Amino acid sequence: MNFDAIKSAAKGYEADMTRFLRDLIAIPSESSNEEGVIRRIAAEMEKVGFDKVEIDGEGNVLGWMGNGEKIIAYDAHIDTVGIGNRENWKFDPYEGYENETEIGGRGGSDQEGGIVSSVYGAKIMKDMNLIPEDVTVLVTGTVQEEDCDGLCWQYIHNEDKITPEFVISTEPTDGGIYRGHRGRMEIRVDVRGVSCHGSAPERGDNAIFKMADILQDVRSLNENGDGPSNEIKGLVKMLNPSFNPEHYEDAQFLGRGTVTVSEIFFTSPSRCAVADSCAVSLDRRMTAGETWDSCIKEIEDLPAVKKYGKDVKVSMYMYDRPAWTGLKYETECYFPTWINKETAPHIQALVDAHKGLYGDKRVGTPTSSELALEKRKAPLIDKWTFSTNGVSIQGRYGIPCVGFGPGAESQAHAPNEVTWKEDLVACAAMYAAVPSLYKGKGTEDVSVYRGGKTNNDIK
């Protein structure tokens, strides 16, 4: 393989990729409102010569090249979060900007740069005859990830009936090759009370006071140690072989689980009354060894939850927001943990491509972010802090997944978001080289740990 020729081809498309990304940034594309960006991507795929381009029922765009039985897929979610407080932006988040090294704007790193590099990586493959005869390349621009990560791949797997050999997630990896990440759950806790006039609160049963007790226990669950003096053992316990004998090493790699309160709600007849209900949303991040059932039971077993008994309900959120096509594809808000063996053939295909193109160290020198620059000093093979569509691709369905994408994780959801042109080029080159270097799937399970399906009857 002529790695220098691939690098040269990718560099030659830098201006085209910059223009394409700036076009995407200029089109607002928050979850469930991605139609404009999807159609712009479809047009670019057709322009550069994809063999087939289609938009499925959920609104994902699928671009195909090649005719082989094995599908190697490149996934990029193309929805973004909103801009937040406009006063925190130093430039217009949709007009963006570019200079010699950077492209600024909402979605630059998270993660419209990924679809740009994968579209042009596929073009390079076709131009240089790099698609093996037994391979078909699929590039997906997927929707609703920011709202419900992995929902798009539930649809692609279950309804489009597509099961790739493996998938490269093009989420930002700060120049690294990522082999997994923690999972997450969206848990709700509801507390019932009884209202009465605020002038005589003893006549009622204040749901907010009950919730205050529960939240102190939730805080302890996140912050406590796991020693004998801790009535509530903290989540750090999963790094300890005494509590997590099968998966503590994987948990140490992925990082400990966490739980935090993200929302709070209440009902009360008036500001002069005792609150008769209170509810909170919990953001629960799961490491290796933690399951759907174990995380729910942890909340149910908190002392304050047990104290208030039948007045407390612990449940799982469901997601049912319609896609931009109008489709409502309901799922539980459970996003499984997954981690690969470092020796897995799809991981090694990326490692071999990186060594051939750029060596064994991360490349890129982000010029406007010290945090992003510091990440380039990390080991080449690593993991994400946040969650991706891999929660369904590998976490639910066991389809091997690996991450390599342009941009920086620290830029995700932040004001003044930027990405770097050299990342777009490097990723396009990597994507083009991988199919020819992939040595095929063996009989061994590439997963070290994955949360899997739940099979729970959720109501």
N, C-alpha and C positions, 0 to 999 in steps of 0.2 A: 504494500500500500504506500502510495506517495503522499506522506503526511504534509510535506512542504506545499504540494500542489493544492491540497485541501485547505490549508491555512491561507494560501494566496487567494483561492476562490472565495472563501468566507470574507476576507478583508476587502475583496473587490465589491462585495454587496453591502458594505457598511453604510453607504449613503442611501441605498434602497431600504435597508432595515430601519435607519433613522427616520426616513420619511414615513414609512409604514407605521412605526410606533407613535410618531407624533400625530398621525391621523387618528389612531385609536384613542389616544389620550384626549383628543379634542371632542370625542363623542361620550357624553356621560353614560355610564353603564353599570349602575348599581344593580344589585340582585333583583331579578324579575323584570328588569328594564334594559335588557342587553341587545334588543333586536338590531339597533343601528350598528353596533360593533360586530355582531355576528355576520351581518350582511357585508360589512366592509372586509372582514376576514375571508368570506367566501369569494368575494371578487378578487382578492389578492391571490388566493389559491388557484383560481381559474387562470389568472394572468400569468403565473409562473409555471403553469403546465401540469397541475395535478390531473391524474387520469379520471377521477370522479370526485365531485364535491356535492354534499347533501346536507340538509338540515333536518334533524329528527324531530319527533313529536314534542320533546321537552324544549327544543330550541338550541341544542348543541350543534355545532358545525363539525362535520366529519370530512376530512380530505384524504383521499386514497392514492397511493402510488404502488405499482407492481402487481404481480399476479400469483405469488406463492401462497402456500397453505398456512405458513406461520405468519402471524400478525405481530409486528413490533410497533407499539404505539407510543406516541409522544403526547402527553396531556398538558394543557394549559387552561386553567380557569380564566375567563376573560371578564368576569364581573368584578367590580371594585366596591369598597366601602365608600361612604360619602366623604365630604371634605371636612366635616366638623366645623369648628369655629374659623370662619374665613379670616379673622384678624390674625390668626396664627400663621397664615401663609405670606411669604415674602413675594410671591408671584402668583399669577392667575393659575389655579390648579388644572384648568382645562386647556387654556392657551399654551401653558407650559413654556419651556425655553430649551435651547440647545447651545452648547459651546463646543470647543474642540473635543472635549472628553465626555461630557455629560448630556443627559436628556432629563428634563424635569417635568413633573406633572403627575396627577393622580393616576395610579396604575402602572407607573414606569417600572417599579420593582415588583409590585404585587398586583397582577403579575402578567401584564400584557406584553412585557418584553419576552416572556417565554413562548408565546404563540408566534412572535416575530422571528425568533431564532429557529424555531422548529419548522416553520414554513420555508425559510430559506435554507435550512439544513437539508430538507427534503429536495429542494430544487438542486442543491449541489450533488446530492446522491444521484438524481436523475441525469444531470449534466455529465457526471463523471462515471456513470455506470457502476455505482456502488451498492445497488440493491441486489442481493443474491437472488437466484432464480426461485428459491423455495420461500421467499419472504415477500409479504405485502407490508408496506409502511402505512400507518394510520396516524394522522395528526388531528387531534381533537381540540376544539375551542369550546370549553364547557361552561355551563351557566349555574347560577345559584350556589356556588361554593361558599361565598362569604356568609350566606344565610344558613346553609346546611351542607357542610363539606361532605363529599362523597355521594350526595343524592344523585348527581348527574351520572355517576358510574353505576349506581343501582339501576338507573334507567337504561344505560348503554348495555350493561350486562344482561338484565332481565328482559327488556323489551326489544332492544335492537339486536339481541342475541349475539353479541360480540365478546369473545374471550381471547384476548391477546396472549401470545407467548410470554411477553413481559411488557411493562409500561415504564417509560421514563417520565417522571413528573418534572415539569420545568419550573416549578416554584423556585424562588430565589434561594441559592445555597452558598452565597459568599465565596464562590470558587471551589466549593467542596463537592464530594460525592457522598450523598446521604443515604444510609441504609435503614432508616426507620425513624419513628418518633412516638411520643406518648399519645394515648388516646384521650378522649374526653366524653363527658356526659353533661346534659343539662337537666338538673334535678329541681323539683319544686317541693317546698314544704308549706303546707296550709295548716293554720291553727284557728280553731273556733273559740269564740267567746260569747258573752251575753251583754248587750248594751243596757245602759241605764242613764239617768241624768248625771251630768258631770259634777253636780253639786253634792252628790252622795255616791261616790264611786264604789263604796263597799257593797252596794246593792247589785252591782254587776260583776262581770268576769272579763277583765281586760285582756284581749287577745294580743295586744302589742307587748304587754308585760311578759306574757308567756313566751312570745317569740324572742324577747330580749334574753331570757334564760337559755333558750335553744341556741341563739347566735353565739353566746359565750362558749357553749360547748363546741360549736362548729369551729370557732376560732382556736380553741384548744386542740381540736383534731388536726388542724393545719400546723400549729406552732409547737405543740408539745414534743418532748422526747419520747422514747419508748422504754424507759426504765421502770423498775418495779414501783417507784413512787408516783407514777403517772396513772391516775384512774382512767383517764382517756389516753390511750396510746396514740401518739402522733403518727402522721402518715410517713414520716421518716423511717418507720419500722420496716417498710418494704425493702430498704437497703440492707437490712440485717438478716443474715442467713438463718437466725433463730425463728424469724417470722415468715420468711420467704425463701425456704431452702432450695427450691427448684429454679428460681428466677432472680435471685438477688443480684447476680453479676450483670444480667441484662438490665435490671432496674438501675444499677449504678451507672451503666452506660447511658441510658435514656434520661436519667434524672428522676428524682422522687416525685410522687404524685402531690397534688395540691388541691385545696378547696377554698373557694372564696365566695362571698355574697356579691351578686352582681345587680340584683334588683330587689325592691321591697314594695309591697302593696298593702292596702288596708281598706276596710269599710267601717263606717261609723255614721249614725244618723245625723250628726252635726259636729261642729267644733265644741259643742257644749255637752258631749256625750262620751261614754266609754266605747272604745272600739270593739266591734263584735266579730271581726275577723282580721287576720294578718297572714300574709304569704310572702315568701322570698324565693328568688331564683338562686341556685348554687351552680357555679362553674366548677366542675370537678375534672381535674386532669389525672389520667390514670397511667401508671407505669407498668412494667412487666409484672405479671402475677396478680394484678387487680382485675376484677371482672365486674360485669353489670350487677350481678347479685351481691357481690361482696361490698360494692360501693353503696348500694341502697341499704343493705343491712347495717353498715356502719352508722348511717344517719338514724335509722330506726332504733339502734342500740344506744344512742347518746342518752345520758342520764336524764336530761330535761325532757327529751322526747318521750321516754318511758314514763316519766313523772306525770305528764299530761295525757297519756294514754290515748283513748278514743277521740280526743279533741285534736289530735295531730294526724295528718295524712302526708306520707312521703310518696312522691310519684315521679314519673318521667314525662318530660315535655314531648309533645308530638309536633311535627312540622307539616303544615298543609297549605303553605302560601302558593298560589298559582304561578307557574312560569310565564314568561312573556308570551308564550303561545296560547295561554289560557289553561294549559294542563295542570291539574292538581295531582301530584304524586306523593301521597302521604307516607311518612316514615317516622319512627321514633328517633329522638335526639340522642342517639348513642353512636359513638364514633370510635371503633376499636383500635387499641394499641397494636403496633406491628414492628417487627425488627427482623432483618435478614442476617444470615451468615455472611461473613465477609468474603468467604470463598465461593459464594453462589455465582454461577456462570454469567448471569446478567450484570452483577456487580463488577466482575472481573472484565467484562467487555468494556465497561466505562473506564476502568483503571488502565487497561491496555491502550485504549484510545488516548487517554490523558497522557500516559507516559510517552506514546509515540508523537503526540502533538506538542506537549508542553512540559514533560518531565513529571517528577513525582511530588512537586510542591504546587500549592494553589497559585494561580496566576491572577493578575489584576491588581491595580493600585488605585483604589477609590480616592478621589482627590478632595472630596468635600465632607467626608465622614470619618472621624477617627475610629469610631466603633467598627465600621465596616472594614477599614484598613487593618485593624487589629485582628479581625476574624480571618484575614488571609494568612495569618501565621499559624492557624490551627491545623491539626492533621488533615490530610487530604480526604480520608474516609471518616465520616462523622454522622451527626443526626440533626434534625430540626428541633427547635424549641416549640414551634407552633404546630398546628395540625393541617393536613392536606387531604386531597382526594384519595390518598393512599389508604385512608381509613376504610374505604369500601373496596378499592382495587385489591389490596392484599389483606387488610384487616378482616373484611367480611368474606371475600371470595377466594382468597389464597392465590390470586394472580400475582406473580412476582413483580415488585415495584422497586424503583430506585430513583433518587433525586439528583438532578444536576440542572441548575437554571440560572439565568442572568439576574443580577441585582443583589440586594442585601436584605436579610431578614429584618434588620433593624429599621429599614425604611417602610416596612409594611404598616399601613394604617396611620402613618405619621404625617404631620404637615410638612410641606416642602420636600415631598418625595422625589427622589432622583434614581436613575440607574446610569450605567456606564457603557459607552459604545464598545469598549474593548470586551466587555462581557457578552454583548450580543454577538460579536464576531467569534469569540472563543466557543460559545455554546453552539452556534451554527456549525462550526468545524467539528466539534465533538459529536453532535447528532449525526452528521454525515458519515463519520467514520465507524460508528458503533455496529450497524447491521453486519458488516463484513467481518467484524472481529468476534461476534457472538458465536460461541462454540456449541450451543444447543442445550436444551433442558435435559438433565439426567433424571434418574428415578428418585433421587433424594429430595426431601422437602427442604426448600431453601429457607424457610422460616425458622427462626430461633423461637419466637413467640408471636402469636397473633390472637387478638381477642375473639375473633370469629363471630358468627351469627348468634343471636340470642335465643331464638325460638320461644321467647316469652309471649304470652297472650296479653298484649297491652291494651287497656281500655282507657 
